[in-house]
């Protein structure tokens, strides 16, 4: 099983925390729409902990959406993938797809802004 995580301290660009000029609710709405379009089953949405848990066969995703201030929100992922080949590739493609969908609607502020 491969575990792929994004974080503030990652040295690889696609795995760094991404920040957007939007609220928690705005990012959450785009993320949930994207999960539906990718046919993920939404297992739970926990607004108290700002986490959304979803899954498809052989892959589970925990997204953490944090509103830093009213117009700055970040998103991080923890992905557990169980594919015979291409664990990292499928997880990275998922992250890329989600981030592109968010950037279609809200301005991108940068990566790892709060190290």
C-alpha positions in Angstrom: 0.0 0.0 0.0 1.3 3.4 -0.9 0.6 6.5 1.3 0.9 9.8 -0.4 0.6 13.0 1.7 0.8 16.7 0.9 2.2 19.0 3.6 3.7 22.4 4.3 7.2 20.9 4.5 7.2 18.7 1.4 10.1 19.4 -1.0 8.2 18.3 -4.1 5.9 20.9 -5.6 2.8 18.7 -6.2 3.0 17.5 -2.6 3.2 21.0 -1.0 0.1 22.5 0.7 -1.8 24.7 -1.8 -3.5 27.9 -0.8 -6.4 29.7 -2.5 -8.2 33.0 -2.1 -11.5 31.5 -1.0 -13.3 30.5 2.2 -13.6 27.0 3.7 -17.1 26.6 2.3 -16.1 27.6 -1.2 -13.2 25.1 -1.4 -15.3 22.4 0.3 -18.1 22.8 -2.4 -15.6 22.6 -5.3 -13.9 19.6 -3.7 -17.2 17.7 -3.1 -18.3 18.4 -6.7 -15.0 17.1 -7.9 -15.3 13.9 -5.8 -18.7 13.3 -7.4 -17.4 13.8 -10.9 -14.6 11.3 -10.2 -17.1 8.9 -8.8 -15.7 8.8 -5.2 -18.0 7.7 -2.5 -18.1 10.4 0.2 -17.8 8.5 3.5 -17.9 11.4 5.9 -17.7 15.2 6.0 -16.5 16.5 9.4 -16.7 20.3 9.6 -15.5 20.3 13.2 -12.1 18.8 12.1 -12.3 20.3 8.5 -11.9 16.8 7.0 -13.6 15.0 4.2 -13.1 11.2 3.8 -13.8 9.6 0.4 -13.0 6.3 -1.4 -13.1 4.4 -4.6 -12.0 0.8 -5.0 -8.3 0.5 -4.0 -8.0 4.2 -2.9 -9.0 6.2 0.2 -8.6 9.9 0.5 -8.7 12.2 3.5 -8.7 15.9 2.6 -8.0 18.5 5.2 -9.3 22.0 4.3 -8.1 24.8 6.6 -9.3 28.4 6.5 -6.3 30.4 7.6 -8.3 33.7 7.4 -11.5 34.7 5.6 -9.8 34.8 2.2 -7.1 32.2 2.5 -7.8 28.5 2.6 -5.4 25.6 2.2 -6.0 22.0 1.2 -3.9 18.9 2.0 -4.4 15.2 1.2 -3.6 11.9 2.7 -4.1 9.1 0.1 -3.9 5.4 0.7 -3.7 3.5 -2.6 -3.7 -0.2 -3.3 -3.0 -0.7 -7.0 -0.6 -3.4 -8.4 1.1 -0.7 -10.4 1.1 3.1 -10.5 0.1 3.8 -6.9 1.9 7.2 -6.9 0.8 8.0 -10.4 -2.9 7.6 -9.7 -2.7 9.5 -6.4 -0.8 12.3 -8.0 -3.3 12.5 -10.9 -6.1 12.7 -8.3 -4.4 15.6 -6.5 -3.7 17.4 -9.8 -7.3 17.0 -10.9 -8.7 18.5 -7.7 -6.2 21.4 -7.6 -7.0 22.3 -11.2 -10.8 22.3 -10.5 -10.2 24.6 -7.5 -8.0 26.9 -9.6 -10.7 27.2 -12.3 -13.0 28.9 -9.7 -10.6 30.6 -7.2 -7.3 32.4 -7.4 -4.2 30.4 -6.4 -2.2 32.1 -3.7 0.8 29.8 -3.5 2.3 26.8 -1.9 3.7 26.2 1.6 3.0 29.8 2.6 3.1 29.2 6.4 6.2 27.1 7.0 
